[in-house]
Amino acid sequence: MSGPGAVSGGQPTTSAAPGWYPDPDGAPGLVRWFDGAAWSDVTTPAGPGVALAGDQHAWTPPQHPGWEQAPPASRSRRVPVVVGLSVLGLVLAVVLAVVLSGSGGTGPSPGAPGSVAPQAAPGTPFPPGTVRITDSDAGISYPFLGNGWYEYDLGRQRETVTTAGQFFTTQDLTPDGTSFIAQCTSGGLQDGYGWTGPGSLAATMPQVADSVRLNYYPMPNDRRVLRDEALTVDGAPAQLFEFELSWDVEGYDATGERAALLLVDVGRPAPALLYISIPNTHAELYGVIDRVVDAVEVV
């Protein structure tokens, strides 16, 4: 995507400072991060924790390259050009099909070695109109973070009995053979982390934090604690642990991450655990941590 600024000949004529700007696709209420040269691939609703950058009336949002917008009346001549190119593409496709069909069947067939398999979707989109994610098993709900975030379907995490929430992939393949993701997930806390009932949130959190650090991040890594404090979440006792991890491990796109763990005593046999993690390849999204934590509700 091109960046915000006055557009001439399809190129910005002025540079814009990195920051959140209204989504160039025109989606109402959404903003997208611009890093000074290009748009990020994730949007988020405008709101607390998302500060809009610059003068929002000084630029015209360019269209997304994947969607066509109706051209202005003064540029209606673009339509025949597009149609002509489409016809030319169709003719070339027919010619190519004839050549391949006459080659004795030597071209790759579906499923044969060398054929290109359909690419998997990045995840399951949330239904249109989704505003909040309700995890009935854990007993909490929290904001849906917008287009580009998908329903979490990667299996149960070690620390929770079940796992629900949202995520997107930031690296398809890491040296350990898995993918790296940004996530906002939840579930009821699994046994074995020190929970003994009301009043044990603070004692439970270090064991949960150590498990997360050991199981989901490259080693060795360094941890810097940003917050470790008791909170009240929707009238319920809670413990927040926010931290940054850093590492220098070959093969990973990210060299660190900011994350937060929130334990909430929801009045059930096990507390709810909310886990938010943002790799530093997408540091522009760090603000969603506060926005989610501040909006958690007990259900």
Backbone as CSV, one residue per row, in Angstrom:
resi,resn,N_x,N_y,N_z,CA_x,CA_y,CA_z,C_x,C_y,C_z
1,MET,0.838,-1.190,0.000,0.000,0.000,0.000,0.874,1.241,0.000
2,SER,0.401,2.242,-0.663,1.128,3.505,-0.598,0.787,4.219,0.690
3,GLY,1.601,5.206,1.038,1.418,5.868,2.321,0.544,7.087,2.240
4,PRO,0.147,7.646,3.397,-0.685,8.836,3.404,0.089,10.049,2.938
5,GLY,-0.580,10.929,2.237,0.055,12.129,1.718,-0.664,12.554,0.461
6,ALA,-0.357,13.728,-0.048,-0.935,14.138,-1.319,-0.429,13.198,-2.392
7,VAL,-1.314,12.709,-3.248,-0.949,11.694,-4.224,-0.901,12.309,-5.610
8,SER,0.206,12.058,-6.310,0.353,12.530,-7.687,0.901,11.398,-8.516
9,GLY,0.179,10.977,-9.551,0.648,9.880,-10.397,0.753,8.588,-9.643
10,GLY,-0.022,8.416,-8.547,-0.004,7.181,-7.790,1.054,7.143,-6.726
11,GLN,1.845,8.207,-6.558,2.906,8.217,-5.567,2.704,9.376,-4.603
12,PRO,3.010,9.191,-3.299,2.899,10.290,-2.359,3.880,11.398,-2.719
13,THR,3.425,12.623,-2.670,4.315,13.737,-2.964,4.911,14.300,-1.688
14,THR,4.373,13.931,-0.521,4.936,14.360,0.756,5.049,13.161,1.654
15,SER,6.039,13.139,2.526,6.189,12.040,3.468,5.330,12.320,4.689
16,ALA,4.874,11.268,5.306,4.057,11.383,6.510,4.763,10.669,7.644
17,ALA,4.594,11.192,8.836,5.231,10.588,10.002,4.582,9.243,10.311
18,PRO,5.353,8.293,10.842,4.764,7.019,11.250,3.653,7.256,12.269
19,GLY,2.611,6.453,12.182,1.516,6.584,13.140,0.264,5.907,12.642
20,TRP,-0.805,6.037,13.439,-2.116,5.495,13.074,-2.857,6.515,12.214
21,TYR,-3.418,6.064,11.096,-4.213,6.895,10.207,-5.513,6.164,9.877
22,PRO,-6.562,6.914,9.488,-7.791,6.234,9.059,-7.485,5.191,7.999
23,ASP,-8.158,4.052,8.089,-7.918,2.949,7.171,-8.093,3.403,5.721
24,PRO,-7.066,3.256,4.866,-7.182,3.700,3.473,-8.227,2.938,2.681
25,ASP,-8.672,1.777,3.200,-9.736,1.052,2.524,-11.097,1.682,2.779
26,GLY,-11.150,2.664,3.673,-12.396,3.376,3.920,-13.310,2.715,4.924
27,ALA,-12.832,1.679,5.638,-13.674,1.014,6.631,-13.949,1.969,7.784
28,PRO,-15.214,2.238,8.102,-15.529,3.215,9.149,-15.065,2.753,10.514
29,GLY,-14.462,3.667,11.265,-14.052,3.380,12.637,-12.758,2.622,12.778
30,LEU,-12.082,2.297,11.654,-10.830,1.545,11.725,-9.656,2.450,11.373
31,VAL,-8.505,2.151,11.973,-7.272,2.838,11.637,-6.221,1.803,11.274
32,ARG,-5.227,2.226,10.507,-4.151,1.331,10.072,-2.821,2.023,10.326
33,TRP,-1.789,1.277,10.718,-0.481,1.829,11.010,0.287,2.099,9.715
34,PHE,0.880,3.303,9.621,1.774,3.678,8.528,3.153,3.923,9.127
35,ASP,4.205,3.221,8.629,5.529,3.284,9.245,6.435,4.356,8.655
36,GLY,5.865,5.254,7.837,6.653,6.285,7.186,6.970,5.951,5.747
37,ALA,6.781,4.650,5.377,7.056,4.233,4.004,5.962,3.332,3.451
38,ALA,5.301,2.573,4.328,4.298,1.621,3.844,3.273,1.358,4.941
39,TRP,2.114,0.842,4.525,1.059,0.473,5.473,1.358,-0.894,6.076
40,SER,0.952,-1.102,7.332,1.000,-2.446,7.917,-0.198,-3.236,7.399
41,ASP,-0.229,-4.536,7.703,-1.305,-5.381,7.198,-2.393,-5.618,8.228
42,VAL,-2.361,-4.916,9.342,-3.345,-5.137,10.397,-4.027,-3.829,10.750
43,THR,-5.341,-3.876,10.833,-6.099,-2.709,11.260,-6.565,-2.900,12.691
44,THR,-6.980,-1.814,13.326,-7.535,-1.898,14.675,-8.570,-0.791,14.828
45,PRO,-9.612,-1.018,15.603,-10.598,0.046,15.791,-9.985,1.253,16.482
46,ALA,-10.388,2.438,16.075,-9.958,3.649,16.758,-10.540,3.655,18.164
47,GLY,-9.757,4.116,19.125,-10.237,4.144,20.498,-9.095,4.309,21.465
48,PRO,-9.333,4.076,22.755,-8.279,4.224,23.757,-7.060,3.390,23.407
49,GLY,-5.886,3.978,23.564,-4.637,3.286,23.245,-4.224,3.430,21.799
50,VAL,-5.047,4.095,20.985,-4.729,4.297,19.573,-4.814,5.790,19.286
51,ALA,-3.670,6.456,19.215,-3.621,7.894,18.974,-3.431,8.152,17.489
52,LEU,-4.352,8.884,16.894,-4.228,9.207,15.477,-3.087,10.190,15.254
53,ALA,-2.390,10.031,14.136,-1.223,10.864,13.849,-1.568,11.958,12.857
54,GLY,-0.950,13.111,13.032,-0.978,14.179,12.030,-2.333,14.803,11.839
55,ASP,-2.437,15.610,10.773,-3.669,16.278,10.383,-4.452,15.340,9.493
56,GLN,-5.571,14.827,9.988,-6.304,13.807,9.267,-7.012,14.358,8.024
57,HIS,-6.986,15.675,7.800,-7.636,16.234,6.623,-6.620,16.617,5.549
58,ALA,-5.347,16.282,5.763,-4.304,16.750,4.848,-4.006,15.746,3.748
59,TRP,-4.743,14.623,3.700,-4.420,13.629,2.699,-5.681,12.906,2.266
60,THR,-5.574,12.269,1.084,-6.683,11.491,0.562,-6.323,10.024,0.637
61,PRO,-7.126,9.195,1.339,-6.773,7.783,1.471,-6.666,7.111,0.117
62,PRO,-5.505,6.504,-0.204,-5.405,5.750,-1.459,-6.173,4.452,-1.358
63,GLN,-6.541,3.878,-2.514,-7.300,2.651,-2.462,-6.386,1.471,-2.224
64,HIS,-6.951,0.416,-1.615,-6.239,-0.843,-1.396,-5.951,-1.471,-2.748
65,PRO,-4.724,-1.999,-2.950,-4.398,-2.566,-4.258,-5.236,-3.776,-4.613
66,GLY,-5.873,-4.392,-3.632,-6.651,-5.591,-3.919,-8.078,-5.308,-4.320
67,TRP,-8.542,-4.053,-4.199,-9.910,-3.724,-4.543,-9.948,-2.562,-5.512
68,GLU,-10.913,-2.612,-6.436,-11.103,-1.538,-7.399,-12.119,-0.549,-6.861
69,GLN,-11.844,0.732,-6.994,-12.806,1.758,-6.674,-13.328,2.349,-7.983
70,ALA,-14.582,2.823,-7.951,-15.141,3.426,-9.155,-14.331,4.659,-9.517
71,PRO,-13.825,4.780,-10.766,-13.001,5.928,-11.152,-13.843,7.194,-11.230
72,PRO,-13.239,8.368,-11.003,-13.964,9.624,-11.156,-14.465,9.780,-12.581
73,ALA,-15.543,10.584,-12.737,-16.148,10.758,-14.058,-15.140,11.295,-15.058
74,SER,-14.206,12.159,-14.617,-13.239,12.761,-15.535,-12.194,11.764,-15.995
75,ARG,-12.154,10.583,-15.364,-11.170,9.585,-15.746,-11.872,8.318,-16.233
76,SER,-13.040,8.470,-16.837,-13.808,7.310,-17.270,-13.086,6.521,-18.355
77,ARG,-12.046,7.107,-18.950,-11.325,6.398,-20.007,-10.539,5.217,-19.460
78,ARG,-10.405,5.148,-18.140,-9.712,3.989,-17.556,-10.496,2.711,-17.768
79,VAL,-11.834,2.819,-17.843,-12.650,1.616,-17.916,-12.365,0.807,-19.174
80,PRO,-12.383,1.424,-20.406,-12.054,0.624,-21.601,-10.661,0.029,-21.533
81,VAL,-9.712,0.743,-20.943,-8.349,0.211,-20.839,-8.344,-1.048,-20.004
82,VAL,-9.050,-0.993,-18.838,-9.092,-2.165,-17.966,-9.763,-3.326,-18.664
83,VAL,-10.888,-3.042,-19.376,-11.586,-4.103,-20.089,-10.684,-4.696,-21.158
84,GLY,-9.945,-3.809,-21.891,-9.050,-4.297,-22.932,-7.968,-5.197,-22.369
85,LEU,-7.405,-4.799,-21.259,-6.373,-5.631,-20.642,-6.956,-6.964,-20.191
86,SER,-8.196,-6.951,-19.672,-8.825,-8.192,-19.224,-9.029,-9.136,-20.403
87,VAL,-9.479,-8.590,-21.562,-9.674,-9.426,-22.750,-8.354,-10.000,-23.211
88,LEU,-7.298,-9.167,-23.225,-5.980,-9.651,-23.628,-5.518,-10.776,-22.717
89,GLY,-5.757,-10.600,-21.383,-5.369,-11.651,-20.444,-6.121,-12.943,-20.707
90,LEU,-7.415,-12.836,-21.064,-8.202,-14.030,-21.360,-7.675,-14.743,-22.597
91,VAL,-7.315,-13.963,-23.625,-6.775,-14.558,-24.852,-5.479,-15.302,-24.549
92,LEU,-4.603,-14.666,-23.755,-3.338,-15.319,-23.408,-3.580,-16.594,-22.629
93,ALA,-4.574,-16.573,-21.731,-4.872,-17.771,-20.936,-5.337,-18.910,-21.828
94,VAL,-6.186,-18.593,-22.860,-6.669,-19.622,-23.775,-5.515,-20.199,-24.580
95,VAL,-4.626,-19.307,-25.065,-3.468,-19.780,-25.836,-2.598,-20.700,-24.992
96,LEU,-2.372,-20.303,-23.749,-1.538,-21.119,-22.863,-2.175,-22.478,-22.617
97,ALA,-3.504,-22.493,-22.436,-4.190,-23.764,-22.198,-4.047,-24.687,-23.394
98,VAL,-4.141,-24.113,-24.625,-3.998,-24.921,-25.837,-2.600,-25.501,-25.931
99,VAL,-1.586,-24.680,-25.631,-0.195,-25.154,-25.689,0.028,-26.293,-24.723
100,LEU,-0.471,-26.133,-23.484,-0.258,-27.179,-22.478,-0.991,-28.460,-22.840
101,SER,-2.225,-28.299,-23.360,-3.000,-29.499,-23.694,-2.370,-30.254,-24.860
102,GLY,-1.602,-29.548,-25.694,-0.970,-30.202,-26.835,0.433,-30.674,-26.556
103,SER,0.860,-30.601,-25.319,2.248,-30.969,-25.005,2.373,-32.404,-24.556
104,GLY,1.316,-33.204,-24.766,1.423,-34.616,-24.424,1.201,-34.870,-22.955
105,GLY,0.607,-33.912,-22.249,0.305,-34.136,-20.838,1.506,-34.015,-19.938
106,THR,2.574,-33.359,-20.395,3.777,-33.270,-19.580,3.681,-32.202,-18.511
107,GLY,2.692,-31.316,-18.604,2.551,-30.265,-17.589,2.057,-30.849,-16.290
108,PRO,2.306,-30.148,-15.173,1.875,-30.656,-13.874,0.369,-30.700,-13.784
109,SER,-0.143,-31.789,-13.253,-1.569,-31.908,-13.004,-1.828,-31.689,-11.527
110,PRO,-3.075,-31.374,-11.149,-3.357,-31.130,-9.736,-2.926,-32.307,-8.874
111,GLY,-2.147,-31.994,-7.850,-1.691,-33.017,-6.932,-0.397,-33.677,-7.350
112,ALA,0.055,-33.449,-8.597,1.293,-34.067,-9.053,2.483,-33.296,-8.528
113,PRO,3.659,-33.969,-8.404,4.860,-33.250,-7.966,5.144,-32.075,-8.872
114,GLY,5.456,-30.922,-8.295,5.746,-29.735,-9.068,4.550,-28.829,-9.234
115,SER,3.343,-29.342,-8.926,2.165,-28.490,-9.031,2.111,-27.545,-7.843
116,VAL,1.413,-26.456,-8.016,1.299,-25.459,-6.965,-0.004,-25.680,-6.212
117,ALA,0.079,-26.039,-4.944,-1.116,-26.282,-4.136,-1.746,-24.956,-3.746
118,PRO,-3.071,-24.927,-3.594,-3.714,-23.692,-3.131,-3.159,-23.276,-1.786
119,GLN,-2.914,-21.982,-1.613,-2.381,-21.495,-0.354,-3.473,-21.490,0.704
120,ALA,-3.114,-21.880,1.906,-4.067,-21.906,3.003,-4.429,-20.487,3.421
121,ALA,-5.663,-20.309,3.833,-6.090,-19.007,4.337,-5.335,-18.699,5.617
122,PRO,-5.118,-17.405,5.922,-4.362,-17.057,7.126,-5.088,-17.408,8.411
123,GLY,-6.368,-17.686,8.345,-7.144,-18.039,9.519,-8.620,-17.894,9.227
124,THR,-9.439,-18.223,10.225,-10.886,-18.112,10.084,-11.332,-16.722,10.493
125,PRO,-11.927,-15.953,9.582,-12.362,-14.603,9.949,-13.504,-14.643,10.953
126,PHE,-13.607,-13.598,11.749,-14.736,-13.465,12.653,-15.973,-13.048,11.861
127,PRO,-17.156,-13.383,12.353,-18.377,-12.969,11.647,-18.458,-11.449,11.554
128,PRO,-19.021,-10.934,10.466,-19.191,-9.476,10.346,-19.972,-8.929,11.535
129,GLY,-19.544,-7.781,12.003,-20.224,-7.147,13.126,-19.682,-7.548,14.485
130,THR,-18.680,-8.439,14.524,-18.102,-8.840,15.812,-17.458,-7.641,16.496
131,VAL,-17.782,-7.429,17.748,-17.226,-6.336,18.528,-16.421,-6.866,19.711
132,ARG,-16.933,-7.927,20.354,-16.255,-8.508,21.507,-16.163,-10.025,21.329
133,ILE,-15.170,-10.598,21.989,-15.003,-12.046,22.040,-15.405,-12.503,23.432
134,THR,-16.338,-13.422,23.503,-16.796,-13.950,24.791,-16.280,-15.367,24.956
135,ASP,-15.480,-15.573,25.981,-14.963,-16.899,26.311,-15.774,-17.417,27.500
136,SER,-16.841,-18.143,27.189,-17.732,-18.628,28.244,-17.039,-19.640,29.149
137,ASP,-16.115,-20.412,28.595,-15.410,-21.405,29.411,-14.541,-20.731,30.466
138,ALA,-13.925,-19.609,30.104,-13.057,-18.910,31.052,-13.842,-17.958,31.938
139,GLY,-14.942,-17.406,31.414,-15.752,-16.483,32.199,-15.413,-15.024,31.995
140,ILE,-14.817,-14.686,30.827,-14.496,-13.282,30.539,-14.812,-12.968,29.080
141,SER,-14.904,-11.678,28.791,-14.991,-11.207,27.407,-14.057,-10.022,27.246
142,TYR,-13.685,-9.732,25.988,-12.722,-8.663,25.712,-12.883,-8.220,24.265
143,PRO,-12.313,-7.068,23.876,-12.556,-6.524,22.540,-11.965,-7.373,21.423
144,PHE,-12.716,-7.443,20.324,-12.176,-7.940,19.065,-11.330,-6.819,18.475
145,LEU,-10.132,-7.144,17.986,-9.170,-6.119,17.593,-9.248,-5.703,16.131
146,GLY,-10.175,-6.258,15.361,-10.399,-5.735,14.030,-9.905,-6.620,12.904
147,ASN,-10.070,-6.102,11.674,-9.669,-6.843,10.476,-8.201,-7.240,10.554
148,GLY,-7.914,-8.452,10.091,-6.545,-8.956,10.138,-6.295,-9.869,11.320
149,TRP,-7.189,-9.862,12.292,-7.130,-10.798,13.418,-8.127,-11.929,13.143
150,TYR,-7.705,-13.158,13.418,-8.504,-14.327,13.085,-8.812,-15.147,14.339
151,GLU,-9.870,-15.965,14.225,-10.243,-16.817,15.352,-9.092,-17.770,15.679
152,TYR,-8.759,-17.833,16.961,-7.669,-18.716,17.378,-8.119,-20.165,17.248
153,ASP,-7.374,-20.937,16.443,-7.721,-22.339,16.218,-6.458,-23.198,16.145
154,LEU,-5.445,-22.808,16.899,-4.146,-23.486,16.822,-3.933,-24.503,17.932
155,GLY,-5.006,-24.853,18.643,-4.879,-25.854,19.687,-4.780,-25.237,21.067
156,ARG,-4.975,-26.066,22.069,-4.959,-25.594,23.452,-3.544,-25.248,23.884
157,GLN,-3.428,-24.136,24.611,-2.143,-23.787,25.200,-1.963,-24.508,26.534
158,ARG,-0.717,-24.704,26.921,-0.414,-25.516,28.096,-1.051,-24.984,29.374
159,GLU,-1.174,-23.681,29.474,-1.586,-23.072,30.739,-3.102,-23.012,30.928
160,THR,-3.869,-23.337,29.905,-5.324,-23.222,29.994,-6.015,-24.543,29.675
161,VAL,-7.209,-24.711,30.238,-7.997,-25.923,29.999,-8.526,-25.922,28.570
162,THR,-8.991,-24.780,28.111,-9.374,-24.560,26.724,-8.754,-23.232,26.306
163,THR,-8.678,-22.985,24.995,-8.087,-21.727,24.520,-8.966,-21.133,23.429
164,ALA,-9.358,-19.869,23.626,-10.145,-19.138,22.640,-9.477,-17.783,22.420
165,GLY,-9.938,-17.045,21.399,-9.403,-15.702,21.205,-9.117,-15.387,19.760
166,GLN,-8.062,-14.594,19.550,-7.746,-14.070,18.219,-6.233,-14.053,18.017
167,PHE,-5.826,-14.092,16.736,-4.393,-14.103,16.434,-4.178,-13.700,14.985
168,PHE,-2.929,-13.413,14.639,-2.513,-13.387,13.240,-1.058,-13.823,13.185
169,THR,-0.652,-14.374,12.057,0.693,-14.924,11.902,1.665,-13.825,11.506
170,THR,2.800,-13.761,12.197,3.836,-12.783,11.872,5.041,-13.423,11.178
171,GLN,5.195,-14.746,11.303,6.248,-15.474,10.586,5.741,-16.884,10.343
172,ASP,5.705,-17.293,9.083,5.109,-18.577,8.739,5.903,-19.764,9.264
173,LEU,7.230,-19.660,9.223,8.040,-20.807,9.620,9.264,-20.331,10.395
174,THR,9.422,-20.848,11.602,10.560,-20.510,12.452,11.531,-21.684,12.490
175,PRO,12.721,-21.502,13.043,13.694,-22.596,13.070,13.213,-23.860,13.783
176,ASP,12.245,-23.721,14.698,11.758,-24.922,15.385,10.582,-25.569,14.651
177,GLY,10.298,-25.099,13.428,9.283,-25.728,12.613,7.863,-25.270,12.873
178,THR,7.688,-24.222,13.665,6.356,-23.699,13.948,6.223,-22.298,13.371
179,SER,5.048,-21.699,13.541,4.846,-20.322,13.123,4.944,-19.409,14.334
180,PHE,5.167,-18.119,14.078,5.222,-17.121,15.142,4.001,-16.233,14.979
181,ILE,3.332,-15.905,16.085,2.065,-15.194,15.984,1.992,-14.041,16.974
182,ALA,1.103,-13.111,16.681,0.602,-12.162,17.673,-0.730,-12.711,18.136
183,GLN,-1.035,-12.578,19.424,-2.245,-13.215,19.904,-2.870,-12.459,21.066
184,CYS,-4.164,-12.719,21.231,-4.925,-12.267,22.392,-5.875,-13.405,22.705
185,THR,-5.477,-14.283,23.636,-6.193,-15.520,23.876,-6.540,-15.666,25.348
186,SER,-7.440,-16.597,25.620,-7.911,-16.765,26.998,-8.326,-18.205,27.249
187,GLY,-8.480,-18.516,28.538,-8.968,-19.825,28.945,-8.934,-19.930,30.457
188,GLY,-9.600,-20.926,30.973,-9.514,-21.195,32.405,-8.163,-21.773,32.749
189,LEU,-7.577,-21.338,33.843,-6.224,-21.776,34.204,-6.188,-23.275,34.479
190,GLN,-5.191,-23.934,33.910,-4.961,-25.353,34.132,-4.447,-25.590,35.550
191,ASP,-4.667,-26.782,36.078,-4.121,-27.134,37.392,-2.594,-27.158,37.338
192,GLY,-1.972,-26.961,38.497,-0.536,-27.117,38.604,0.265,-25.839,38.592
193,TYR,-0.407,-24.674,38.709,0.305,-23.398,38.679,0.189,-22.631,39.995
194,GLY,-0.195,-23.324,41.054,-0.173,-22.704,42.371,-1.466,-22.075,42.823
195,TRP,-2.527,-22.183,42.018,-3.808,-21.579,42.403,-4.439,-22.389,43.531
196,THR,-4.715,-21.720,44.628,-5.340,-22.375,45.784,-6.637,-21.697,46.183
197,GLY,-7.125,-20.789,45.346,-8.370,-20.110,45.644,-8.169,-18.622,45.793
198,PRO,-9.239,-17.911,46.133,-9.157,-16.458,46.299,-7.982,-16.055,47.183
199,GLY,-7.266,-15.039,46.748,-6.110,-14.565,47.500,-4.787,-15.127,47.023
200,SER,-4.806,-16.061,46.062,-3.542,-16.665,45.612,-3.138,-16.205,44.214
201,LEU,-3.762,-15.150,43.694,-3.427,-14.667,42.351,-1.962,-14.275,42.238
202,ALA,-1.470,-13.508,43.206,-0.086,-13.022,43.141,0.909,-14.166,43.205
203,ALA,0.598,-15.200,43.971,1.506,-16.348,44.087,1.451,-17.235,42.842
204,THR,0.333,-17.213,42.147,0.163,-18.046,40.958,0.860,-17.450,39.738
205,MET,0.841,-16.130,39.633,1.324,-15.474,38.420,2.764,-15.819,38.044
206,PRO,3.746,-15.846,38.975,5.113,-16.153,38.552,5.253,-17.512,37.872
207,GLN,4.492,-18.499,38.326,4.574,-19.818,37.715,3.985,-19.815,36.306
208,VAL,2.900,-19.078,36.122,2.314,-18.963,34.794,3.280,-18.233,33.853
209,ALA,3.861,-17.129,34.328,4.773,-16.341,33.505,6.006,-17.146,33.102
210,ASP,6.532,-17.940,34.014,7.697,-18.764,33.686,7.351,-19.833,32.658
211,SER,6.144,-20.398,32.757,5.725,-21.417,31.797,5.610,-20.824,30.400
212,VAL,4.998,-19.645,30.296,4.854,-18.979,29.000,6.228,-18.683,28.402
213,ARG,7.114,-18.162,29.219,8.461,-17.814,28.727,9.195,-19.051,28.220
214,LEU,9.049,-20.177,28.902,9.756,-21.396,28.539,9.178,-22.048,27.288
215,ASN,7.840,-21.998,27.142,7.189,-22.791,26.109,7.020,-22.104,24.762
216,TYR,7.018,-20.771,24.719,6.611,-20.106,23.488,7.651,-19.166,22.896
217,TYR,8.846,-19.098,23.444,9.820,-18.111,22.970,11.183,-18.740,22.729
218,PRO,11.959,-18.151,21.809,13.319,-18.656,21.571,14.158,-18.520,22.838
219,MET,15.045,-19.467,23.017,15.966,-19.434,24.146,17.393,-19.387,23.617
220,PRO,18.293,-18.680,24.340,18.047,-17.933,25.577,17.352,-16.596,25.290
221,ASN,16.671,-16.077,26.305,16.061,-14.757,26.179,16.173,-14.002,27.497
222,ASP,16.035,-12.700,27.420,16.058,-11.838,28.599,14.668,-11.264,28.817
223,ARG,14.282,-11.163,30.083,12.957,-10.637,30.406,13.074,-9.370,31.239
224,ARG,12.292,-8.362,30.852,12.205,-7.127,31.620,10.752,-6.926,32.035
225,VAL,10.518,-6.880,33.333,9.168,-6.742,33.848,8.754,-5.272,33.800
226,LEU,7.599,-5.018,33.178,7.065,-3.668,33.076,6.042,-3.376,34.170
227,ARG,5.187,-4.347,34.455,4.173,-4.195,35.512,3.894,-5.548,36.153
228,ASP,3.779,-5.554,37.448,3.360,-6.734,38.199,2.518,-6.212,39.352
229,GLU,1.198,-6.180,39.157,0.357,-5.463,40.109,-1.031,-6.069,40.207
230,ALA,-1.637,-5.856,41.374,-3.021,-6.274,41.585,-3.962,-5.249,40.968
231,LEU,-5.036,-5.741,40.344,-6.034,-4.881,39.717,-7.430,-5.342,40.124
232,THR,-8.399,-4.518,39.824,-9.799,-4.921,39.897,-10.351,-4.866,38.485
233,VAL,-10.852,-5.981,38.004,-11.371,-6.082,36.639,-12.862,-6.350,36.706
234,ASP,-13.644,-5.389,36.297,-15.103,-5.526,36.311,-15.588,-5.989,37.690
235,GLY,-14.985,-5.436,38.730,-15.368,-5.758,40.100,-14.722,-7.003,40.667
236,ALA,-13.905,-7.712,39.879,-13.284,-8.953,40.330,-11.794,-8.754,40.586
237,PRO,-11.234,-9.437,41.587,-9.782,-9.351,41.836,-8.989,-9.906,40.653
238,ALA,-7.865,-9.260,40.346,-7.054,-9.689,39.209,-5.591,-9.372,39.470
239,GLN,-4.710,-10.019,38.733,-3.274,-9.777,38.794,-2.760,-9.615,37.375
240,LEU,-2.047,-8.497,37.133,-1.493,-8.207,35.807,0.016,-8.334,35.835
241,PHE,0.563,-9.029,34.846,2.015,-9.158,34.681,2.335,-8.805,33.240
242,GLU,2.955,-7.638,33.021,3.336,-7.191,31.681,4.857,-7.193,31.584
243,PHE,5.382,-7.661,30.449,6.830,-7.824,30.336,7.278,-7.706,28.889
244,GLU,8.585,-7.517,28.727,9.223,-7.557,27.414,10.281,-8.643,27.420
245,LEU,10.326,-9.415,26.349,11.369,-10.407,26.154,12.228,-9.982,24.969
246,SER,13.506,-10.302,25.032,14.415,-10.040,23.915,15.321,-11.244,23.717
247,TRP,15.693,-11.484,22.465,16.557,-12.608,22.141,17.352,-12.288,20.886
248,ASP,18.390,-13.036,20.670,19.207,-12.916,19.473,19.432,-14.327,18.947
249,VAL,18.417,-14.822,18.243,18.419,-16.195,17.761,18.213,-16.170,16.254
250,GLU,19.139,-16.746,15.508,19.089,-16.725,14.054,17.837,-17.423,13.543
251,GLY,17.237,-16.855,12.514,16.092,-17.479,11.875,14.751,-16.909,12.284
252,TYR,14.741,-16.055,13.307,13.496,-15.428,13.744,13.426,-14.003,13.206
253,ASP,12.259,-13.633,12.659,12.078,-12.262,12.197,12.076,-11.292,13.369
254,ALA,11.418,-11.683,14.452,11.351,-10.836,15.647,12.576,-11.058,16.518
255,THR,12.996,-10.004,17.189,14.086,-10.105,18.169,13.572,-9.838,19.578
256,GLY,12.255,-9.744,19.701,11.679,-9.505,21.010,10.171,-9.426,20.918
257,GLU,9.561,-9.240,22.079,8.101,-9.193,22.138,7.664,-8.500,23.418
258,ARG,6.524,-7.808,23.326,5.874,-7.292,24.529,4.632,-8.130,24.772
259,ALA,4.424,-8.519,26.024,3.309,-9.408,26.335,2.732,-9.049,27.699
260,ALA,1.512,-9.512,27.918,0.852,-9.303,29.203,0.049,-10.544,29.553
261,LEU,0.065,-10.886,30.833,-0.747,-11.971,31.376,-1.686,-11.368,32.416
262,LEU,-2.959,-11.700,32.325,-3.943,-11.198,33.275,-4.699,-12.380,33.855
263,LEU,-4.581,-12.563,35.160,-5.350,-13.575,35.875,-6.522,-12.885,36.558
264,VAL,-7.732,-13.418,36.353,-8.931,-12.816,36.923,-9.674,-13.873,37.728
265,ASP,-9.949,-13.573,38.998,-10.740,-14.461,39.836,-12.207,-14.243,39.487
266,VAL,-12.747,-15.125,38.650,-14.115,-14.963,38.145,-15.140,-15.695,39.005
267,GLY,-14.728,-16.155,40.181,-15.653,-16.839,41.073,-15.903,-18.287,40.711
268,ARG,-15.005,-18.873,39.928,-15.109,-20.274,39.536,-13.956,-21.055,40.172
269,PRO,-13.960,-22.369,40.014,-12.861,-23.142,40.610,-11.479,-22.729,40.122
270,ALA,-11.390,-22.208,38.895,-10.107,-21.749,38.348,-10.254,-20.326,37.836
271,PRO,-9.229,-19.499,37.972,-9.291,-18.136,37.421,-9.189,-18.154,35.905
272,ALA,-9.603,-17.056,35.291,-9.426,-16.886,33.849,-8.035,-16.325,33.596
273,LEU,-7.396,-16.812,32.529,-6.094,-16.307,32.104,-6.237,-15.667,30.736
274,LEU,-5.861,-14.398,30.632,-5.803,-13.685,29.354,-4.337,-13.478,29.003
275,TYR,-3.964,-13.824,27.775,-2.571,-13.749,27.324,-2.527,-12.917,26.047
276,ILE,-1.828,-11.785,26.098,-1.690,-10.898,24.938,-0.206,-10.819,24.584
277,SER,0.133,-11.055,23.337,1.541,-11.001,22.936,1.667,-10.345,21.568
278,ILE,2.619,-9.414,21.461,2.853,-8.674,20.215,4.360,-8.707,19.903
279,PRO,4.794,-9.418,18.854,6.212,-9.404,18.476,6.657,-8.001,18.060
280,ASN,7.958,-7.711,18.229,8.423,-6.355,17.924,8.483,-6.063,16.429
281,THR,8.195,-7.049,15.592,7.998,-6.763,14.175,6.715,-5.969,13.950
282,HIS,5.840,-5.958,14.944,4.571,-5.229,14.875,4.420,-4.340,16.118
283,ALA,5.511,-3.652,16.461,5.521,-2.834,17.679,4.473,-1.732,17.654
284,GLU,3.999,-1.377,16.456,2.968,-0.349,16.375,1.683,-0.776,17.076
285,LEU,1.554,-2.071,17.365,0.338,-2.584,18.002,0.476,-2.756,19.507
286,TYR,1.574,-2.314,20.093,1.740,-2.466,21.538,0.575,-1.847,22.318
287,GLY,-0.021,-0.792,21.771,-1.097,-0.102,22.474,-2.337,-0.949,22.704
288,VAL,-2.499,-2.050,21.943,-3.694,-2.869,22.141,-3.668,-3.577,23.492
289,ILE,-2.481,-3.728,24.094,-2.408,-4.396,25.395,-3.226,-3.629,26.426
290,ASP,-2.975,-2.328,26.551,-3.738,-1.530,27.514,-5.211,-1.487,27.145
291,ARG,-5.493,-1.397,25.839,-6.881,-1.271,25.425,-7.691,-2.518,25.774
292,VAL,-7.079,-3.685,25.606,-7.779,-4.923,25.939,-7.912,-5.089,27.452
293,VAL,-6.805,-4.899,28.165,-6.835,-5.081,29.622,-7.876,-4.162,30.257
294,ASP,-7.959,-2.930,29.777,-8.904,-1.964,30.360,-10.355,-2.296,30.038
295,ALA,-10.590,-3.175,29.075,-11.966,-3.445,28.636,-12.436,-4.868,28.939
296,VAL,-11.684,-5.630,29.721,-12.097,-6.993,30.069,-13.331,-6.952,30.969
297,GLU,-14.281,-7.828,30.692,-15.480,-7.948,31.516,-15.646,-9.389,31.974
298,VAL,-16.223,-9.558,33.153,-16.524,-10.884,33.688,-17.928,-11.273,33.217
299,VAL,-18.083,-12.509,32.713,-19.383,-12.958,32.203,-19.912,-14.133,33.020
